[in-house]
């Protein structure tokens, strides 16, 4: 139940929603009860149980149900006395029609309020989940499947809406009806109503046992769905590789197994959930049968405690009590699936990033002197990646990192961006520990161009100006020209308004890379990180991209990670990284004359 209340917490701000709803649902309940209660005088008129002499004295005013009942019978007797029983039927039927109309009118207004609350809950919950994703560290995504995260923001939130939040309408409205009906039942017969109060909870107990079993299976079902979504995402992303390896059968079999597991869990949930309705119905009929026996004795005894009309009215109203009671019992079984989904979403919402900005973070607007790695070590999942690294990146200089794959070069770039914090040692920016700087301000000083260009399913202009709405088209074009991208953009039918597809799949590798360079030029960062920016390009594309990179690196502090040594020959210093350590350092001319790892790499690439 705490999970359910937390779900409702996402409906804020509530404002006047609660008092408005309480007023409307109270009025809807009152008129619903009046509609059923009017059946008793209707039967009394038909059975000729209303005498013209009955209650002809107008009752004194009081704020009680008894006063309203006596006033109604006073008016009814007046109608019978003046116009006869047939006119009384008109009077009662008019009352029933009016009460039904008003009950449904107020119920409709109350449902509109609940719909607004439901929409706000789902909107705020989905936004909170997405915010948690964007706030999470880079390492958070390395440990989790993308499909499962997508499932939590989409499918799980939708499940919360369909079962947990939609149940709100029943869990709030139906108790009002039950209370209203029991108030009337007590006015008809206190003794008979007390019998029903002892019997009705039995149905609820039976359903609650079923509900507890559902919760466990619902958790497994949502996890299976997340796994299935993950496989689907991987298949769509890697469809070229799958087809090139003729692995369609393998991936289909894997997906079929996951679908089968999800189907089995869903069936187990349905098998138990569908027990709730028949159990509550059987228990309801059993309770109603007991009421018939007890009430029948009260009517048929030599000194009747109830009139036939009152007993029939009691049965009709009590049968209506079973409807909301059954609805509530079914909801309690169904809502468990929504609560399980909500817990999965809350696991995401409650995740806290390890890389956080200090409460006393120092502002940073530029790099004045240098960046220094002092004895930096980093271990990822207890595996050492960087070991006692000492290096300096002077302002305005180009520092290149080369070496075998897996040596830790990209990790150094991640540490510089503060995607991770060092396990030991520190990174100093102008003598200040990087961990004490304003995080977003520091990252705003860095332009990152990676091996895999990150582009979005949007126009070329929006991709270049991503995240910066104030940028004009003229500025975008100027950046594209500097990145050697203006030519191919203008050749497109829609130019800068061309939609480039998901991840820019409508463009070539070189064109995609030049767009990311244009984005970096537009950002105009004082610090630049080039992570294998040309490694996946052909010779012609590499030459065009390299020209754009040369323009981008001019007068900037640059960290270049490269496999192709031809792209870093003009670096101010080259560091050869292997197993997280600096094995060699120097300029290209200095290192190629040694007999170390750099010379071996040079000879291999020359060959």
C-alpha positions as CSV (number, residue, x, y, z in Angstrom):
1,X,0.0,0.0,0.0
2,X,2.9,2.5,0.6
3,X,3.7,2.0,-3.1
4,X,0.2,3.0,-4.1
5,X,0.3,6.1,-2.0
6,X,3.6,7.0,-3.5
7,X,2.0,6.6,-7.0
8,X,-0.7,9.1,-5.9
9,X,2.0,11.5,-4.8
10,X,2.9,12.0,-8.4
11,X,-0.5,13.7,-8.9
12,X,0.8,16.9,-7.2
13,X,0.0,19.7,-7.4
14,X,-3.5,18.8,-6.4
15,X,-4.9,22.2,-5.6
16,X,-8.7,22.0,-5.1
17,X,-8.9,18.6,-6.8
18,X,-9.5,16.6,-3.5
19,X,-12.3,18.8,-2.1
20,X,-14.0,19.1,-5.5
21,X,-13.9,15.4,-6.0
22,X,-15.3,14.7,-2.5
23,X,-18.2,17.0,-3.0
24,X,-19.0,15.6,-6.4
25,X,-18.7,11.9,-5.4
26,X,-20.8,12.6,-2.3
27,X,-23.6,14.1,-4.3
28,X,-23.4,11.3,-6.8
29,X,-23.6,8.8,-4.0
30,X,-26.5,10.5,-2.3
31,X,-28.6,10.6,-5.5
32,X,-27.7,7.0,-6.3
33,X,-28.9,5.9,-2.9
34,X,-32.1,8.0,-3.3
35,X,-32.8,6.2,-6.6
36,X,-32.7,2.8,-5.0
37,X,-34.4,3.9,-1.8
38,X,-37.3,5.2,-3.8
39,X,-38.1,1.6,-4.6
40,X,-39.5,1.0,-1.1
41,X,-42.3,3.7,-1.3
42,X,-42.9,2.5,-4.8
43,X,-43.6,-1.0,-3.6
44,X,-45.7,0.4,-0.7
45,X,-47.9,2.3,-3.1
46,X,-48.3,-0.8,-5.3
47,X,-49.0,-3.0,-2.3
48,X,-51.4,-0.4,-0.9
49,X,-49.3,-0.1,2.3
50,X,-49.4,3.7,2.3
51,X,-52.4,5.0,4.2
52,X,-53.6,8.6,3.7
53,X,-53.7,9.0,7.5
54,X,-50.1,8.0,7.9
55,X,-47.6,10.7,9.0
56,X,-49.9,13.5,8.0
57,X,-48.2,15.8,10.5
58,X,-45.2,17.5,9.0
59,X,-42.1,16.5,10.9
60,X,-40.0,19.1,12.8
61,X,-36.8,20.1,11.0
62,X,-33.5,18.3,11.9
63,X,-30.3,17.4,10.1
64,X,-31.0,13.7,10.1
65,X,-31.8,10.9,7.7
66,X,-34.9,10.2,9.7
67,X,-36.2,13.7,9.1
68,X,-35.7,13.4,5.3
69,X,-37.5,10.0,5.3
70,X,-40.4,11.3,7.4
71,X,-40.7,14.5,5.2
72,X,-40.8,12.3,2.0
73,X,-43.5,10.1,3.4
74,X,-45.4,13.2,4.6
75,X,-45.4,14.6,1.0
76,X,-46.2,11.2,-0.5
77,X,-49.2,10.8,1.8
78,X,-50.4,14.2,0.8
79,X,-50.2,13.1,-2.9
80,X,-52.1,9.9,-2.1
81,X,-54.7,11.7,-0.1
82,X,-55.3,14.4,-2.7
83,X,-54.7,12.7,-6.0
84,X,-54.7,8.9,-5.3
85,X,-52.1,6.1,-5.6
86,X,-51.6,6.5,-9.4
87,X,-50.4,10.1,-9.0
88,X,-48.1,8.8,-6.2
89,X,-46.5,6.5,-8.8
90,X,-45.9,9.5,-11.0
91,X,-44.4,11.3,-8.1
92,X,-42.0,8.4,-7.2
93,X,-41.0,7.7,-10.8
94,X,-40.2,11.4,-11.4
95,X,-38.0,11.3,-8.2
96,X,-36.2,8.2,-9.5
97,X,-35.6,9.7,-13.0
98,X,-34.3,13.0,-11.4
99,X,-32.1,11.2,-9.0
100,X,-30.6,8.9,-11.7
101,X,-29.9,12.0,-13.9
102,X,-28.2,13.9,-11.1
103,X,-26.3,10.9,-9.9
104,X,-24.8,10.3,-13.3
105,X,-24.1,14.0,-13.9
106,X,-22.1,14.3,-10.7
107,X,-20.4,11.0,-11.3
108,X,-19.4,12.1,-14.7
109,X,-17.8,15.3,-13.3
110,X,-16.0,13.3,-10.6
111,X,-14.6,10.9,-13.3
112,X,-13.3,13.9,-15.2
113,X,-11.4,15.0,-12.1
114,X,-10.0,11.4,-11.7
115,X,-9.0,11.3,-15.3
116,X,-7.1,14.6,-14.8
117,X,-5.3,13.1,-11.8
118,X,-4.5,9.9,-13.7
119,X,-3.0,11.8,-16.6
120,X,-0.9,13.9,-14.3
121,X,0.3,10.9,-12.3
122,X,1.5,9.1,-15.5
123,X,3.0,12.3,-16.9
124,X,4.9,13.1,-13.8
125,X,6.0,9.5,-13.3
126,X,7.3,9.1,-16.8
127,X,9.1,12.5,-16.6
128,X,10.7,11.4,-13.3
129,X,11.9,8.2,-14.8
130,X,13.3,9.9,-17.9
131,X,15.0,12.5,-15.6
132,X,16.6,9.7,-13.6
133,X,18.0,8.2,-16.8
134,X,19.5,11.5,-18.0
135,X,21.0,12.1,-14.5
136,X,22.5,8.6,-14.3
137,X,26.2,8.1,-14.7
138,X,27.7,6.6,-17.8
139,X,28.7,3.5,-15.8
140,X,25.0,3.0,-14.9
141,X,24.2,2.1,-18.5
142,X,27.1,-0.3,-18.8
143,X,25.6,-2.5,-16.1
144,X,22.0,-2.5,-17.5
145,X,20.3,-3.6,-20.6
146,X,18.9,-0.8,-22.7
147,X,15.8,-2.7,-23.5
148,X,15.0,-3.1,-19.8
149,X,15.4,0.6,-19.2
150,X,13.1,1.4,-22.1
151,X,10.6,-1.1,-20.8
152,X,10.5,0.6,-17.4
153,X,9.8,4.1,-18.9
154,X,7.3,2.9,-21.4
155,X,5.7,-0.5,-20.7
156,X,5.9,-0.4,-16.9
157,X,4.5,3.1,-16.7
158,X,1.7,2.1,-19.0
159,X,1.0,-0.9,-16.7
160,X,0.8,1.5,-13.7
161,X,-1.7,3.5,-15.6
162,X,-3.9,0.6,-16.7
163,X,-4.0,-1.3,-13.4
164,X,-2.9,0.8,-10.4
165,X,-4.0,4.3,-11.4
166,X,-7.2,3.2,-13.2
167,X,-8.1,1.3,-10.0
168,X,-8.1,4.7,-8.3
169,X,-11.6,5.3,-9.7
170,X,-13.0,2.2,-8.2
171,X,-11.0,2.4,-4.9
172,X,-12.2,5.9,-4.3
173,X,-15.8,5.9,-5.7
174,X,-17.0,2.4,-4.6
175,X,-16.4,2.9,-0.9
176,X,-18.6,6.0,-1.0
177,X,-21.4,3.9,-2.5
178,X,-20.9,1.1,0.0
179,X,-21.1,3.6,2.9
180,X,-24.2,5.2,1.4
181,X,-25.9,1.9,0.9
182,X,-25.2,0.7,4.4
183,X,-26.5,3.9,5.9
184,X,-29.8,3.3,4.2
185,X,-29.7,-0.4,5.2
186,X,-29.3,0.5,8.8
187,X,-32.3,2.8,8.6
188,X,-34.4,-0.1,7.2
189,X,-33.2,-2.8,9.7
190,X,-30.3,-2.5,12.1
191,X,-30.4,-6.2,13.0
192,X,-30.3,-7.5,9.5
193,X,-27.6,-5.1,8.4
194,X,-25.3,-6.2,11.3
195,X,-25.7,-9.8,10.0
196,X,-24.5,-8.7,6.6
197,X,-21.5,-6.8,8.0
198,X,-20.2,-10.0,9.6
199,X,-20.6,-12.0,6.4
200,X,-19.3,-9.6,3.7
201,X,-15.6,-9.5,4.8
202,X,-15.3,-13.2,4.1
203,X,-15.3,-12.6,0.4
204,X,-12.6,-9.9,0.8
205,X,-10.4,-12.3,2.7
206,X,-10.6,-15.0,0.0
207,X,-9.7,-12.5,-2.7
208,X,-6.8,-11.1,-0.7
209,X,-5.2,-14.5,-0.5
210,X,-5.3,-14.7,-4.3
211,X,-3.8,-11.2,-4.6
212,X,-0.7,-12.0,-2.6
213,X,0.1,-14.9,-5.0
214,X,-0.2,-12.6,-8.0
215,X,2.5,-10.1,-6.9
216,X,5.4,-12.6,-7.2
217,X,4.5,-13.7,-10.7
218,X,3.8,-10.1,-11.8
219,X,7.4,-9.2,-10.9
220,X,8.8,-12.1,-13.0
221,X,6.5,-11.2,-15.8
222,X,7.8,-7.6,-16.1
223,X,11.4,-8.8,-15.9
224,X,10.6,-11.2,-18.8
225,X,9.1,-8.3,-20.7
226,X,12.2,-6.2,-20.1
227,X,14.4,-9.0,-21.4
228,X,12.2,-9.4,-24.5
229,X,12.4,-5.7,-25.2
230,X,16.2,-5.8,-24.8
231,X,16.5,-8.6,-27.4
232,X,14.2,-6.7,-29.8
233,X,16.3,-3.5,-29.4
234,X,19.5,-5.4,-30.0
235,X,18.1,-7.1,-33.0
236,X,16.9,-3.9,-34.7
237,X,20.2,-2.2,-33.9
238,X,22.4,-5.0,-35.2
239,X,20.2,-6.3,-38.0
240,X,23.1,-5.9,-40.6
241,X,25.4,-8.1,-38.5
242,X,22.7,-10.6,-37.8
243,X,22.0,-11.0,-41.5
244,X,25.6,-11.0,-42.5
245,X,26.2,-13.9,-40.1
246,X,23.0,-15.7,-41.3
247,X,22.0,-15.7,-37.6
248,X,18.3,-15.0,-38.1
249,X,17.3,-18.5,-36.9
250,X,19.4,-18.1,-33.8
251,X,18.1,-14.7,-32.8
252,X,14.5,-15.9,-33.6
253,X,14.9,-18.9,-31.3
254,X,16.2,-16.7,-28.5
255,X,13.3,-14.3,-28.9
256,X,10.8,-17.2,-29.1
257,X,12.1,-18.5,-25.7
258,X,11.8,-15.1,-24.1
259,X,8.2,-14.7,-25.5
260,X,7.4,-18.2,-24.2
261,X,8.7,-17.3,-20.7
262,X,6.7,-14.0,-20.7
263,X,3.5,-15.9,-21.9
264,X,3.9,-18.5,-19.1
265,X,4.2,-15.8,-16.5
266,X,1.2,-13.9,-17.9
267,X,-0.9,-17.1,-17.9
268,X,0.0,-17.8,-14.3
269,X,-1.1,-14.3,-13.4
270,X,-4.4,-14.6,-15.4
271,X,-5.0,-18.0,-13.8
272,X,-5.0,-16.5,-10.3
273,X,-6.4,-13.1,-11.2
274,X,-9.5,-14.6,-12.8
275,X,-10.3,-16.4,-9.6
276,X,-11.0,-13.1,-7.9
277,X,-14.3,-12.5,-9.7
278,X,-15.9,-16.0,-9.3
279,X,-14.8,-16.2,-5.7
280,X,-16.3,-12.9,-4.8
281,X,-19.5,-13.7,-6.7
282,X,-20.0,-17.1,-5.0
283,X,-19.3,-15.6,-1.6
284,X,-21.7,-12.7,-2.5
285,X,-24.5,-15.1,-3.4
286,X,-23.9,-17.1,-0.3
287,X,-24.2,-14.0,1.9
288,X,-27.3,-13.0,0.0
289,X,-28.9,-16.4,0.7
290,X,-28.2,-16.0,4.4
291,X,-29.8,-12.6,4.3
292,X,-32.8,-14.1,2.6
293,X,-33.2,-16.7,5.3
294,X,-32.8,-14.2,8.2
295,X,-34.9,-11.5,6.6
296,X,-37.6,-13.9,5.6
297,X,-38.1,-15.0,9.2
298,X,-38.3,-11.3,10.2
299,X,-41.1,-10.8,7.6
300,X,-43.0,-14.0,8.1
301,X,-42.9,-14.1,11.9
302,X,-46.3,-13.6,13.8
303,X,-45.0,-10.1,14.8
304,X,-43.3,-8.9,11.6
305,X,-40.2,-6.7,12.1
306,X,-40.1,-5.8,8.4
307,X,-42.8,-5.2,5.8
308,X,-42.6,-7.1,2.5
309,X,-41.8,-3.8,0.7
310,X,-39.1,-2.9,3.1
311,X,-37.5,-6.4,2.8
312,X,-37.6,-6.3,-0.9
313,X,-36.0,-2.8,-0.9
314,X,-33.4,-4.1,1.6
315,X,-32.5,-7.0,-0.8
316,X,-32.3,-4.7,-3.8
317,X,-30.0,-2.2,-2.0
318,X,-27.9,-5.0,-0.5
319,X,-27.5,-6.6,-3.9
320,X,-26.1,-3.2,-5.1
321,X,-23.6,-3.3,-2.2
322,X,-22.2,-6.5,-3.6
323,X,-21.4,-4.8,-7.0
324,X,-18.9,-2.2,-5.6
325,X,-17.6,-4.8,-3.1
326,X,-16.9,-7.2,-5.9
327,X,-15.3,-4.4,-8.0
328,X,-13.0,-3.6,-5.1
329,X,-12.0,-7.2,-4.5
330,X,-11.2,-7.6,-8.2
331,X,-9.2,-4.4,-8.2
332,X,-7.1,-5.5,-5.3
333,X,-6.1,-8.6,-7.3
334,X,-5.4,-6.6,-10.5
335,X,-3.6,-3.7,-8.8
336,X,-0.7,-5.9,-7.8
337,X,0.6,-6.0,-11.3
338,X,0.6,-2.2,-11.4
339,X,2.3,-2.0,-8.1
340,X,5.0,-4.4,-9.2
341,X,5.5,-2.2,-12.3
342,X,5.6,0.9,-10.1
343,X,8.3,-0.6,-8.0
344,X,10.4,-1.2,-11.1
345,X,9.9,2.4,-12.1
346,X,10.7,3.6,-8.6
347,X,14.0,1.6,-8.7
348,X,14.9,3.7,-11.6
349,X,13.6,7.0,-10.1
350,X,15.4,6.3,-6.8
351,X,18.8,5.5,-8.4
352,X,21.4,8.1,-7.3
353,X,24.3,9.0,-9.6
354,X,27.8,8.4,-8.1
355,X,29.2,11.4,-10.0
356,X,27.6,14.4,-8.3
357,X,28.5,18.0,-8.0
358,X,29.9,19.2,-4.7
359,X,27.7,21.4,-2.6
360,X,30.5,23.9,-2.6
361,X,31.5,23.5,-6.2
362,X,33.7,26.2,-7.7
363,X,32.6,27.9,-10.9
364,X,34.8,27.3,-14.0
365,X,34.6,29.3,-17.2
366,X,37.9,28.5,-18.9
367,X,41.2,26.7,-18.8
368,X,43.9,29.1,-17.9
369,X,47.0,26.9,-17.6
370,X,46.9,23.1,-17.6
371,X,45.2,19.9,-16.7
372,X,47.3,17.5,-14.6
373,X,46.7,13.8,-13.9
374,X,48.4,13.0,-10.5
375,X,48.8,9.3,-9.7
376,X,45.5,8.5,-11.2
377,X,44.2,4.9,-11.0
378,X,40.9,3.6,-12.0
379,X,39.3,0.1,-11.6
380,X,36.1,-0.9,-13.2
381,X,34.3,-3.7,-11.5
382,X,37.5,-4.6,-9.6
383,X,39.5,-4.8,-12.8
384,X,42.3,-2.3,-13.0
385,X,42.1,-0.1,-16.1
386,X,44.4,2.9,-15.3
387,X,47.4,2.4,-12.9
388,X,49.3,5.4,-11.4
389,X,48.9,7.7,-14.4
390,X,50.8,11.0,-14.4
391,X,50.4,13.3,-17.3
392,X,50.0,17.0,-18.1
393,X,47.9,18.6,-20.8
394,X,49.1,22.3,-21.2
395,X,46.6,24.9,-22.5
396,X,46.6,25.2,-26.3
397,X,48.7,22.0,-26.8
398,X,47.8,18.8,-28.6
399,X,48.4,15.6,-26.6
400,X,47.9,12.3,-28.3
401,X,47.3,8.9,-26.8
402,X,48.2,5.8,-28.8
403,X,48.6,2.1,-28.0
404,X,46.9,-1.3,-28.2
405,X,43.1,-1.6,-27.9
406,X,41.9,-2.0,-24.3
407,X,45.0,-0.2,-22.9
408,X,42.9,2.5,-21.2
409,X,43.0,5.4,-23.7
410,X,39.2,6.0,-23.8
411,X,39.0,5.6,-20.0
412,X,41.4,8.6,-19.7
413,X,39.0,10.7,-21.9
414,X,36.1,9.5,-19.7
415,X,37.9,10.6,-16.6
416,X,38.7,13.9,-18.1
417,X,35.0,14.4,-18.9
418,X,34.2,13.2,-15.3
419,X,32.0,10.4,-16.5
420,X,33.9,8.5,-13.8
421,X,36.0,9.6,-10.8
422,X,39.5,8.1,-10.2
423,X,39.7,5.3,-7.8
424,X,43.0,6.8,-6.5
425,X,44.8,10.1,-7.3
426,X,43.3,13.2,-8.7
427,X,42.9,15.3,-11.8
428,X,43.8,18.9,-11.3
429,X,42.5,21.8,-13.4
430,X,44.6,24.9,-12.9
431,X,45.6,23.4,-9.5
432,X,41.9,22.7,-8.5
433,X,40.6,19.1,-8.1
434,X,38.2,18.3,-10.9
435,X,35.8,16.9,-8.3
436,X,35.3,20.3,-6.7
437,X,34.4,22.1,-10.0
438,X,30.8,22.8,-11.2
439,X,30.1,19.7,-13.2
440,X,27.9,21.1,-16.0
441,X,30.2,24.1,-16.4
442,X,33.2,21.9,-16.8
443,X,31.6,19.6,-19.3
444,X,30.4,22.7,-21.2
445,X,34.1,23.5,-21.8
446,X,34.7,20.2,-23.5
447,X,33.9,19.2,-27.1
448,X,33.8,15.5,-27.7
449,X,34.0,13.9,-31.2
450,X,34.0,10.1,-30.9
451,X,34.4,7.2,-33.3
452,X,30.6,6.6,-33.5
453,X,28.9,9.9,-34.4
454,X,25.9,10.5,-32.2
455,X,23.1,11.9,-34.3
456,X,19.3,12.1,-33.8
457,X,16.3,11.5,-36.0
458,X,15.9,15.1,-36.8
459,X,17.0,17.8,-39.3
460,X,20.6,18.5,-40.1
461,X,20.2,22.0,-38.6
462,X,18.8,20.7,-35.4
463,X,21.5,18.1,-35.1
464,X,24.3,20.7,-35.5
465,X,22.6,23.1,-33.0
466,X,21.5,20.3,-30.7
467,X,20.5,21.6,-27.3
468,X,21.0,25.3,-28.3
469,X,17.7,26.8,-29.4
470,X,19.1,30.4,-29.7
471,X,21.4,29.5,-32.6
472,X,20.6,31.1,-35.9
473,X,20.7,29.3,-39.3
474,X,23.6,31.6,-40.4
475,X,25.7,30.4,-37.4
476,X,24.8,26.8,-38.2
477,X,25.9,27.2,-41.9
478,X,29.2,28.9,-40.8
479,X,30.0,25.9,-38.5
480,X,29.1,23.5,-41.3
481,X,31.4,25.3,-43.7
482,X,34.3,25.1,-41.1
483,X,33.6,21.4,-40.8
484,X,33.8,20.9,-44.6
485,X,30.2,19.8,-44.5
486,X,28.4,22.6,-46.3
487,X,28.9,21.1,-49.7
488,X,27.1,17.8,-49.2
489,X,24.4,19.5,-47.1
490,X,23.5,22.0,-49.8
491,X,23.4,19.2,-52.4
492,X,20.5,17.5,-50.4
493,X,17.0,18.3,-51.7
494,X,15.9,19.9,-48.4
495,X,19.4,21.1,-47.4
496,X,19.6,21.9,-43.7
497,X,16.0,20.8,-43.2
498,X,16.7,17.2,-44.3
499,X,15.7,14.5,-41.8
500,X,18.8,12.3,-41.5
501,X,17.1,9.2,-40.0
502,X,17.9,7.4,-36.7
503,X,21.6,7.8,-35.8
504,X,22.0,9.6,-39.2
505,X,21.6,6.4,-41.2
506,X,20.7,8.3,-44.3
507,X,24.2,9.7,-44.5
508,X,27.7,8.2,-45.1
509,X,30.2,7.7,-42.2
510,X,32.2,10.7,-43.3
511,X,29.1,12.9,-43.6
512,X,27.9,11.9,-40.1
513,X,31.3,12.6,-38.6
514,X,31.5,16.0,-40.2
515,X,28.1,16.9,-38.7
516,X,29.4,16.1,-35.3
517,X,32.5,18.2,-36.0
518,X,30.2,21.1,-37.1
519,X,28.4,20.7,-33.8
520,X,31.6,20.9,-31.9
521,X,32.7,24.0,-33.9
522,X,29.4,25.6,-33.1
523,X,29.9,24.8,-29.4
524,X,33.3,26.5,-29.6
525,X,34.8,24.6,-26.7
526,X,38.3,25.5,-25.3
527,X,39.0,21.8,-24.7
528,X,38.6,19.2,-27.4
529,X,38.6,15.4,-27.1
530,X,38.9,13.4,-30.3
531,X,38.3,9.7,-29.6
532,X,39.2,7.6,-32.7
533,X,37.4,10.3,-34.8
534,X,38.6,9.0,-38.2
535,X,39.3,5.3,-37.5
536,X,36.1,4.0,-39.2
537,X,36.4,6.1,-42.4
538,X,37.7,5.4,-45.8
539,X,40.7,7.3,-47.2
540,X,38.7,10.0,-49.0
541,X,36.4,10.6,-46.1
542,X,39.3,10.6,-43.7
543,X,41.0,13.3,-45.6
544,X,37.9,15.5,-45.6
545,X,37.3,14.9,-41.9
546,X,40.9,15.5,-41.0
547,X,40.8,18.9,-42.7
548,X,37.7,19.7,-40.6
549,X,39.5,18.5,-37.5
550,X,42.6,20.6,-38.2
551,X,40.4,23.7,-38.3
552,X,38.6,22.6,-35.1
553,X,41.9,21.9,-33.2
554,X,43.4,25.3,-34.0
555,X,44.2,27.2,-30.8
556,X,42.4,24.6,-28.6
557,X,43.6,22.3,-25.8
558,X,43.2,18.9,-27.5
559,X,43.4,15.3,-26.4
560,X,43.6,13.0,-29.4
561,X,43.0,9.2,-29.1
562,X,44.1,7.5,-32.3
563,X,45.1,4.2,-33.8
564,X,46.2,5.7,-37.1
565,X,49.5,7.3,-36.3
566,X,49.4,9.4,-39.5
567,X,46.7,11.6,-37.8
568,X,48.8,12.6,-34.8
569,X,52.3,13.2,-36.3
570,X,52.0,16.9,-35.5
571,X,50.9,16.5,-31.8
572,X,53.0,18.4,-29.3
573,X,53.4,15.2,-27.2
574,X,52.5,11.6,-27.8
575,X,51.9,9.2,-24.9
576,X,52.0,5.4,-25.6
577,X,49.5,3.8,-23.3
578,X,49.5,0.0,-22.6
579,X,47.7,-1.8,-19.6
580,X,46.8,1.6,-18.1
581,X,50.4,2.8,-17.9
582,X,52.5,5.3,-19.9
583,X,55.1,3.2,-21.7
584,X,56.7,5.9,-23.8
585,X,56.3,9.7,-24.3
586,X,57.7,12.2,-26.8
587,X,57.1,13.7,-30.2
588,X,56.6,11.6,-33.3
589,X,60.1,12.3,-34.5
590,X,61.5,11.3,-31.1
591,X,59.5,8.1,-30.7
592,X,60.0,6.7,-34.2
593,X,63.7,6.5,-33.6
594,X,63.3,4.3,-30.4
595,X,63.0,0.6,-30.4
596,X,59.8,0.6,-28.3
597,X,56.1,0.0,-28.8
598,X,55.6,3.2,-30.9
599,X,58.2,2.1,-33.4
600,X,56.5,-1.3,-33.7
601,X,53.1,0.3,-34.3
602,X,54.7,2.6,-36.9
603,X,56.3,-0.3,-38.8
604,X,53.0,-2.3,-38.6
605,X,51.0,0.5,-40.1
606,X,53.6,1.3,-42.7
607,X,53.5,-2.4,-43.7
